[in-house]
Amino acid sequence: MDKRSRKIIVVTHCILNQNARLDDCAIFKGAIPGLVKIMMSRGYGIFQIPCPEMAAIDFKRSKRSKKRPYIRGILELPHYRKKCREVAEYTAVQIKDYLKNGFYIPAVLGKDGSPACGVTGTSVKGLQVKGAGVFIEELCKMFVKYKIKTPIIGMSDHSPEELKKITGWLKKNLK
């Protein structure tokens, strides 16, 4: 009777909602085209992680101002890192519960280039550098704490080639 696929893909917030991105940073009008179609065509539910930047700071955050450091600098401050940790724990607890109940979660998709959600690349003082964003750092710690083995994969939407790479990964790995 139950028609659930028991398959879920976990994505950072701006993959499904570019409206949450910083001013002048959105590449698309809404969700990243094609990704949702691939996920749905393979019967996946989509777990959208709350935006850690919005949870920690607010919607009006800016890349930089004279009064505030870059977003990464803000997120590294103890109060803001704690907010990222809270979103990471919420996410990890949900993932753990799904896994414990027999759901298949092939990956968490992060947004490379983000000061919060970058996986293999992040933004530090406005420069793109290798490394994880503050939220992904905290999520990795929670994965250790809760013994979650699901891989966290970085994706970028800044060029057609980068988008082609992630859509290719989805087509290959979402059974």
VENBELZI-V210056 format. One record per pair of residues at least 12 apart in sequence whose C-alpha atoms are under 10 Angstrom apart, sorted by the first residue. I is the first residue (numbers start at 1). J is the second residue. D is the distance in whole Angstrom. If there is no record, write none. Layout:
<<I & J & D> <I & J & D>>
This chain:
<<4 & 43 & 8> <4 & 44 & 9> <4 & 45 & 9> <4 & 103 & 10> <5 & 42 & 9> <5 & 43 & 6> <5 & 44 & 7> <5 & 45 & 8> <5 & 103 & 8> <5 & 104 & 9> <6 & 43 & 9> <6 & 44 & 8> <6 & 45 & 8> <6 & 98 & 9> <6 & 99 & 10> <6 & 101 & 9> <6 & 102 & 7> <6 & 103 & 5> <6 & 104 & 6> <6 & 105 & 9> <7 & 39 & 10> <7 & 42 & 9> <7 & 43 & 7> <7 & 44 & 5> <7 & 45 & 6> <7 & 46 & 9> <7 & 98 & 9> <7 & 99 & 10> <7 & 102 & 9> <7 & 103 & 6> <7 & 104 & 5> <7 & 105 & 6> <7 & 106 & 8> <7 & 174 & 9> <7 & 175 & 9> <8 & 39 & 9> <8 & 43 & 9> <8 & 44 & 5> <8 & 45 & 5> <8 & 46 & 6> <8 & 47 & 7> <8 & 95 & 9> <8 & 98 & 9> <8 & 99 & 10> <8 & 103 & 7> <8 & 104 & 6> <8 & 105 & 5> <8 & 106 & 8> <8 & 107 & 9> <8 & 108 & 9> <8 & 174 & 10> <9 & 39 & 8> <9 & 44 & 6> <9 & 45 & 6> <9 & 46 & 5> <9 & 47 & 6> <9 & 48 & 9> <9 & 95 & 10> <9 & 104 & 8> <9 & 105 & 6> <9 & 106 & 7> <9 & 107 & 6> <9 & 108 & 6> <9 & 109 & 8> <9 & 170 & 10> <9 & 174 & 9> <10 & 44 & 10> <10 & 45 & 9> <10 & 46 & 6> <10 & 47 & 5> <10 & 48 & 6> <10 & 49 & 7> <10 & 91 & 9> <10 & 95 & 8> <10 & 105 & 7> <10 & 106 & 9> <10 & 107 & 6> <10 & 108 & 5> <10 & 109 & 6> <10 & 110 & 9> <10 & 150 & 10> <10 & 152 & 9> <11 & 46 & 7> <11 & 47 & 6> <11 & 48 & 5> <11 & 49 & 6> <11 & 50 & 9> <11 & 107 & 8> <11 & 108 & 6> <11 & 109 & 5> <11 & 110 & 6> <11 & 111 & 9> <11 & 117 & 10> <11 & 152 & 10> <11 & 153 & 10> <12 & 47 & 9> <12 & 48 & 6> <12 & 49 & 5> <12 & 50 & 7> <12 & 51 & 7> <12 & 52 & 9> <12 & 108 & 8> <12 & 109 & 6> <12 & 110 & 5> <12 & 111 & 7> <12 & 116 & 10> <12 & 117 & 7> <12 & 118 & 10> <12 & 136 & 10> <13 & 31 & 10> <13 & 47 & 9> <13 & 48 & 5> <13 & 49 & 5> <13 & 50 & 6> <13 & 51 & 5> <13 & 52 & 8> <13 & 53 & 10> <13 & 54 & 10> <13 & 109 & 10> <13 & 110 & 9> <13 & 111 & 9> <13 & 117 & 9> <14 & 26 & 9> <14 & 30 & 9> <14 & 31 & 7> <14 & 32 & 8> <14 & 48 & 9> <14 & 49 & 9> <14 & 50 & 9> <14 & 51 & 7> <14 & 110 & 9> <14 & 111 & 8> <14 & 114 & 10> <14 & 117 & 9> <15 & 28 & 10> <15 & 30 & 9> <15 & 31 & 6> <15 & 32 & 6> <15 & 33 & 9> <15 & 35 & 9> <15 & 36 & 9> <15 & 48 & 8> <15 & 49 & 10> <15 & 109 & 8> <15 & 110 & 8> <15 & 111 & 7> <15 & 155 & 9> <15 & 156 & 10> <15 & 157 & 9> <16 & 30 & 7> <16 & 31 & 4> <16 & 32 & 6> <16 & 33 & 9> <16 & 35 & 9> <16 & 36 & 8> <16 & 46 & 9> <16 & 47 & 10> <16 & 48 & 7> <16 & 49 & 10> <17 & 29 & 8> <17 & 30 & 5> <17 & 31 & 5> <17 & 32 & 8> <17 & 48 & 9> <17 & 51 & 10> <18 & 30 & 5> <18 & 31 & 6> <18 & 32 & 8> <19 & 31 & 9> <19 & 59 & 10> <20 & 51 & 7> <20 & 53 & 9> <20 & 54 & 8> <20 & 58 & 10> <20 & 59 & 7> <20 & 60 & 10> <21 & 51 & 9> <21 & 53 & 9> <21 & 54 & 9> <21 & 59 & 8> <21 & 60 & 10> <21 & 61 & 9> <21 & 62 & 10> <21 & 114 & 9> <22 & 53 & 10> <22 & 54 & 10> <22 & 59 & 8> <22 & 60 & 8> <22 & 61 & 7> <22 & 62 & 6> <22 & 63 & 7> <22 & 71 & 10> <22 & 114 & 10> <23 & 59 & 9> <23 & 60 & 8> <23 & 61 & 9> <23 & 62 & 7> <23 & 63 & 8> <24 & 62 & 10> <24 & 63 & 10> <25 & 63 & 10> <25 & 158 & 10> <26 & 157 & 10> <26 & 158 & 10> <27 & 157 & 7> <27 & 158 & 7> <27 & 159 & 9> <28 & 157 & 9> <32 & 157 & 8> <32 & 163 & 9> <33 & 163 & 9> <33 & 167 & 10> <34 & 163 & 9> <34 & 164 & 10> <34 & 167 & 7> <35 & 163 & 9> <35 & 166 & 8> <35 & 167 & 6> <35 & 168 & 10> <35 & 170 & 8> <35 & 171 & 9> <36 & 167 & 10> <38 & 167 & 8> <38 & 168 & 10> <38 & 170 & 7> <38 & 171 & 7> <38 & 174 & 8> <39 & 167 & 10> <39 & 170 & 8> <39 & 171 & 9> <39 & 174 & 7> <39 & 175 & 10> <41 & 171 & 10> <41 & 174 & 10> <42 & 170 & 10> <42 & 171 & 9> <42 & 174 & 7> <42 & 175 & 7> <43 & 174 & 9> <43 & 175 & 9> <44 & 104 & 9> <44 & 105 & 9> <44 & 174 & 8> <44 & 175 & 9> <45 & 105 & 10> <46 & 105 & 10> <47 & 91 & 9> <47 & 94 & 9> <47 & 95 & 9> <47 & 105 & 10> <47 & 108 & 9> <48 & 91 & 9> <48 & 108 & 10> <48 & 109 & 10> <49 & 87 & 8> <49 & 88 & 9> <49 & 90 & 9> <49 & 91 & 7> <49 & 108 & 9> <49 & 109 & 10> <49 & 110 & 10> <50 & 84 & 10> <50 & 87 & 7> <50 & 88 & 9> <50 & 90 & 9> <50 & 91 & 8> <51 & 84 & 9> <51 & 87 & 8> <51 & 116 & 9> <51 & 117 & 9> <51 & 135 & 9> <52 & 75 & 9> <52 & 80 & 9> <52 & 81 & 9> <52 & 83 & 7> <52 & 84 & 5> <52 & 85 & 9> <52 & 86 & 9> <52 & 87 & 6> <52 & 88 & 8> <52 & 116 & 7> <52 & 117 & 8> <52 & 134 & 9> <52 & 135 & 7> <52 & 136 & 10> <53 & 71 & 8> <53 & 72 & 10> <53 & 74 & 10> <53 & 75 & 8> <53 & 80 & 9> <53 & 81 & 10> <53 & 83 & 9> <53 & 84 & 8> <53 & 87 & 10> <53 & 114 & 10> <53 & 115 & 9> <53 & 116 & 7> <53 & 117 & 9> <53 & 134 & 10> <53 & 135 & 8> <54 & 83 & 10> <54 & 84 & 10> <55 & 80 & 9> <55 & 83 & 7> <55 & 84 & 8> <55 & 86 & 9> <55 & 87 & 8> <56 & 74 & 9> <56 & 75 & 7> <56 & 79 & 8> <56 & 80 & 5> <56 & 81 & 8> <56 & 82 & 8> <56 & 83 & 5> <56 & 84 & 6> <56 & 85 & 10> <56 & 86 & 9> <56 & 87 & 9> <57 & 71 & 9> <57 & 74 & 8> <57 & 75 & 8> <57 & 79 & 10> <57 & 80 & 7> <57 & 83 & 9> <57 & 84 & 10> <61 & 74 & 10> <63 & 115 & 10> <63 & 123 & 10> <63 & 125 & 9> <63 & 126 & 7> <64 & 125 & 8> <64 & 126 & 8> <69 & 125 & 8> <69 & 126 & 10> <70 & 115 & 9> <70 & 123 & 9> <70 & 124 & 7> <70 & 125 & 5> <70 & 126 & 7> <71 & 114 & 9> <71 & 115 & 7> <71 & 116 & 8> <71 & 123 & 8> <71 & 124 & 8> <71 & 125 & 8> <71 & 126 & 9> <72 & 114 & 9> <72 & 115 & 5> <72 & 116 & 7> <72 & 122 & 9> <72 & 123 & 7> <72 & 124 & 6> <72 & 125 & 7> <72 & 126 & 9> <72 & 133 & 8> <72 & 134 & 7> <73 & 115 & 9> <73 & 123 & 10> <73 & 124 & 8> <73 & 125 & 7> <73 & 134 & 10> <74 & 115 & 10> <75 & 115 & 8> <75 & 116 & 7> <75 & 133 & 9> <75 & 134 & 7> <75 & 135 & 8> <76 & 115 & 10> <76 & 116 & 10> <76 & 133 & 10> <76 & 134 & 7> <76 & 135 & 10> <80 & 134 & 9> <80 & 135 & 10> <81 & 116 & 10> <81 & 134 & 7> <81 & 135 & 8> <81 & 137 & 10> <81 & 138 & 8> <82 & 135 & 10> <82 & 138 & 9> <83 & 135 & 9> <83 & 138 & 10> <84 & 116 & 8> <84 & 117 & 10> <84 & 134 & 7> <84 & 135 & 5> <84 & 136 & 9> <84 & 137 & 9> <84 & 138 & 7> <84 & 139 & 8> <85 & 134 & 9> <85 & 135 & 7> <85 & 136 & 9> <85 & 137 & 9> <85 & 138 & 5> <85 & 139 & 7> <85 & 141 & 9> <85 & 142 & 8> <86 & 135 & 9> <86 & 138 & 9> <86 & 139 & 9> <86 & 142 & 10> <87 & 135 & 8> <87 & 138 & 9> <87 & 139 & 8> <88 & 135 & 7> <88 & 136 & 8> <88 & 137 & 9> <88 & 138 & 6> <88 & 139 & 5> <88 & 140 & 8> <88 & 141 & 9> <88 & 142 & 7> <88 & 143 & 9> <89 & 138 & 8> <89 & 139 & 7> <89 & 140 & 10> <89 & 141 & 9> <89 & 142 & 6> <89 & 143 & 9> <89 & 145 & 9> <89 & 146 & 9> <90 & 139 & 10> <90 & 142 & 9> <91 & 139 & 8> <91 & 142 & 9> <91 & 143 & 10> <92 & 139 & 7> <92 & 140 & 9> <92 & 141 & 10> <92 & 142 & 6> <92 & 143 & 6> <92 & 144 & 10> <92 & 145 & 9> <92 & 146 & 7> <92 & 147 & 10> <92 & 148 & 8> <93 & 142 & 9> <93 & 143 & 9> <93 & 146 & 8> <93 & 148 & 10> <95 & 108 & 10> <95 & 143 & 9> <95 & 146 & 9> <95 & 148 & 8> <95 & 150 & 9> <96 & 143 & 9> <96 & 146 & 7> <96 & 147 & 8> <96 & 148 & 7> <96 & 149 & 10> <96 & 150 & 10> <99 & 148 & 9> <99 & 150 & 9> <104 & 150 & 10> <105 & 149 & 10> <105 & 150 & 7> <105 & 151 & 9> <105 & 174 & 9> <106 & 149 & 10> <106 & 150 & 6> <106 & 151 & 7> <106 & 152 & 9> <106 & 153 & 10> <106 & 170 & 10> <106 & 173 & 8> <106 & 174 & 7> <106 & 175 & 9> <107 & 149 & 9> <107 & 150 & 6> <107 & 151 & 5> <107 & 152 & 6> <107 & 153 & 7> <107 & 170 & 10> <107 & 173 & 9> <107 & 174 & 9> <108 & 150 & 7> <108 & 151 & 6> <108 & 152 & 5> <108 & 153 & 6> <108 & 154 & 8> <109 & 151 & 9> <109 & 152 & 6> <109 & 153 & 5> <109 & 154 & 6> <109 & 155 & 7> <109 & 156 & 10> <109 & 166 & 9> <110 & 132 & 10> <110 & 133 & 9> <110 & 135 & 10> <110 & 136 & 8> <110 & 152 & 7> <110 & 153 & 6> <110 & 154 & 5> <110 & 155 & 6> <110 & 156 & 9> <111 & 132 & 10> <111 & 133 & 9> <111 & 136 & 10> <111 & 153 & 9> <111 & 154 & 6> <111 & 155 & 5> <111 & 156 & 6> <111 & 157 & 8> <112 & 128 & 9> <112 & 129 & 10> <112 & 130 & 9> <112 & 131 & 9> <112 & 132 & 8> <112 & 133 & 8> <112 & 153 & 9> <112 & 154 & 5> <112 & 155 & 5> <112 & 156 & 5> <112 & 157 & 8> <112 & 158 & 10> <113 & 126 & 10> <113 & 127 & 9> <113 & 128 & 6> <113 & 129 & 8> <113 & 130 & 9> <113 & 131 & 9> <113 & 132 & 9> <113 & 133 & 8> <113 & 154 & 9> <113 & 155 & 9> <113 & 156 & 7> <113 & 157 & 9> <113 & 158 & 9> <114 & 128 & 9> <114 & 132 & 9> <114 & 133 & 6> <114 & 134 & 9> <114 & 135 & 10> <114 & 136 & 10> <114 & 156 & 9> <115 & 127 & 10> <115 & 128 & 9> <115 & 129 & 10> <115 & 131 & 10> <115 & 132 & 8> <115 & 133 & 5> <115 & 134 & 7> <115 & 135 & 8> <115 & 136 & 9> <116 & 132 & 8> <116 & 133 & 4> <116 & 134 & 5> <116 & 135 & 5> <116 & 136 & 7> <116 & 137 & 9> <116 & 138 & 10> <117 & 132 & 7> <117 & 133 & 5> <117 & 134 & 7> <117 & 135 & 6> <117 & 136 & 5> <117 & 137 & 9> <117 & 139 & 10> <117 & 154 & 9> <117 & 155 & 10> <118 & 130 & 9> <118 & 131 & 7> <118 & 132 & 5> <118 & 133 & 5> <118 & 134 & 8> <118 & 135 & 8> <118 & 136 & 7> <118 & 137 & 9> <118 & 153 & 9> <118 & 154 & 6> <118 & 155 & 8> <118 & 156 & 9> <119 & 131 & 7> <119 & 132 & 4> <119 & 133 & 6> <119 & 134 & 10> <119 & 135 & 9> <119 & 136 & 6> <119 & 137 & 8> <119 & 140 & 10> <119 & 152 & 7> <119 & 153 & 6> <119 & 154 & 5> <119 & 155 & 8> <119 & 156 & 10> <120 & 132 & 6> <120 & 133 & 8> <120 & 136 & 10> <120 & 152 & 10> <120 & 153 & 8> <120 & 154 & 6> <120 & 155 & 9> <121 & 133 & 7> <121 & 154 & 8> <121 & 155 & 9> <121 & 156 & 9> <122 & 134 & 9> <132 & 154 & 9> <136 & 152 & 8> <139 & 152 & 9> <140 & 152 & 8> <153 & 166 & 9> <154 & 166 & 9> <155 & 167 & 10> <155 & 169 & 10>>
